[in-house]
């Protein structure tokens, strides 16, 4: 929510970043779980697309 305070952006921008970040983090977690268990993996193109549309903070956290 710091975006709305420091840059005077609408609250929906902060909410969108949080939602997209959680979704991207979840996709990375599902992919990692599938890699460990040998299941169907999430395509790299889909992971990159999620990061590109705004979920990159969750993707960065998930990679750590």
Beta strands, then each sheet from edge to edge (+ up, - down):
end
